[in-house]
């Protein structure tokens, strides 16, 4: 086994170790519970409503959309904030100083950020299945589709998160670079109301980004065939979903290695030192 | 034994309009401990980061372990160790788990003469963290964290170790333990060490050779004695006579004292003091900062 493969395996182990540590961390557990309470609470408040003009319950339609949006949120904000933080606290520099350490670091990030999807989805899905009638997919095919749509989210979104995390100038910018675009996409991606309620140009814009397509993919997995009538063109557009997500994956996977390499080249001890001093000033 | 591990010629670094290094020349031989000493902002960290391959230089030739750090590969990286100034990374990890993880990156580079990485327990004992091995790194004190940094720097059993301000924030006891550790490393492992410091005492205790960096170049080089003699050949003689204190500067203290004692046999509290490294250093930095120091400094740089 060559040194690079060896390093990548070592990094994969680090990713898993980070995930286990995160599950034991009260801070991270509170974050999972907080998002779950927010999402499930929102669905609970709307438990007696129907979705738009349809006969479907609000929870039934909105739960899959929320899960799709959360996939994007986790796979984008996760690496973005981790990288922003770890550029400044010296983590990256540690791996830059080790032979093939950066390859190991990136491998670890992929495992860590991917693994985190499981608890963040589970804390919303499990209580929703217990609380709301008719939200579960009716067929095995539906459950399988949840799995492959989630799997496709990883290459479509995670590399973009890594790219943005590399480009972001500092932790304090995580709001502007991370939360702002996420909130905007949450608003326009047809999660809380049908996309068709929005102006034409907003519909077009929303359909550029993975969040809309992951929501659509999730709805097609959870909902009966007839519910497709609510969607643009009255169809689940599964082929288009796969194509758009694959296109994002191609772009992300092409950009990520280059951007990550450039970022790693720029890492230095004095950069970490400067970030530390700036943070201390900022706190004061 | 005389192999050059580091060779620097005409190293220049410019940030925008600001020249930080204006022509640095030096070399470090295998097994040496060399201290780069200088006031804050003199370019010590910049120099060491260029040698570590963490920063691109503006001009000059740099060879570290036979390669140019700017395009050295990962095999080169496996042979050097870097003690970083961390502050809060891997807070959830334990020293044992973290050292074992980072050490694993060096395993493919193990050779019979230099088994890599270090055994984690041995390493923890070396830096005195054996009792804290399974605590969260977050709970370590500043000094304990620095010792972990040192352990991480040497986990791959490096041939060349870089330390940037290694004991900043140490209490005196931690500092002495750290100095012992560096001596052990260089004695046992034939490790070459380049460290930066602005602590004169540290440079004096640790280094075989001291390089003084000021105004972007090496203004003086040698061991502590050589440096002290070069900047100030005079010794200070202090004594008291009939309750009165006297001080005299002389270039030949032995002759002066012989004469003094012959003339005044009842001299008390006699003290002859050579210029210390601190005197040397302060004299140098002051003369450079006042802009007058260039001539004498160049003169003894040539003498070296």
Boltz contact constraints between the chains, C-beta under 6 A:
constraints:
  - contact:
      token1: [A, 3]
      token2: [B, 108]
      max_distance: 6.0
  - contact:
      token1: [A, 6]
      token2: [B, 108]
      max_distance: 6.0
  - contact:
      token1: [A, 7]
      token2: [B, 105]
      max_distance: 6.0
  - contact:
      token1: [A, 10]
      token2: [B, 104]
      max_distance: 6.0
  - contact:
      token1: [A, 14]
      token2: [B, 101]
      max_distance: 6.0
  - contact:
      token1: [A, 21]
      token2: [B, 92]
      max_distance: 6.0
  - contact:
      token1: [A, 89]
      token2: [B, 88]
      max_distance: 6.0
  - contact:
      token1: [A, 89]
      token2: [B, 89]
      max_distance: 6.0
  - contact:
      token1: [A, 90]
      token2: [B, 84]
      max_distance: 6.0
  - contact:
      token1: [A, 90]
      token2: [B, 86]
      max_distance: 6.0
  - contact:
      token1: [A, 90]
      token2: [B, 89]
      max_distance: 6.0
  - contact:
      token1: [A, 91]
      token2: [B, 89]
      max_distance: 6.0
  - contact:
      token1: [A, 93]
      token2: [B, 84]
      max_distance: 6.0
  - contact:
      token1: [A, 97]
      token2: [B, 82]
      max_distance: 6.0
  - contact:
      token1: [A, 98]
      token2: [B, 102]
      max_distance: 6.0
  - contact:
      token1: [A, 98]
      token2: [B, 105]
      max_distance: 6.0
  - contact:
      token1: [A, 99]
      token2: [B, 74]
      max_distance: 6.0
  - contact:
      token1: [A, 99]
      token2: [B, 77]
      max_distance: 6.0
  - contact:
      token1: [A, 99]
      token2: [B, 78]
      max_distance: 6.0
  - contact:
      token1: [A, 99]
      token2: [B, 105]
      max_distance: 6.0
  - contact:
      token1: [A, 100]
      token2: [B, 74]
      max_distance: 6.0
  - contact:
      token1: [A, 101]
      token2: [B, 105]
      max_distance: 6.0
  - contact:
      token1: [A, 268]
      token2: [B, 49]
      max_distance: 6.0
  - contact:
      token1: [A, 268]
      token2: [B, 54]
      max_distance: 6.0
  - contact:
      token1: [A, 268]
      token2: [B, 55]
      max_distance: 6.0
  - contact:
      token1: [A, 270]
      token2: [B, 45]
      max_distance: 6.0
  - contact:
      token1: [A, 276]
      token2: [B, 87]
      max_distance: 6.0
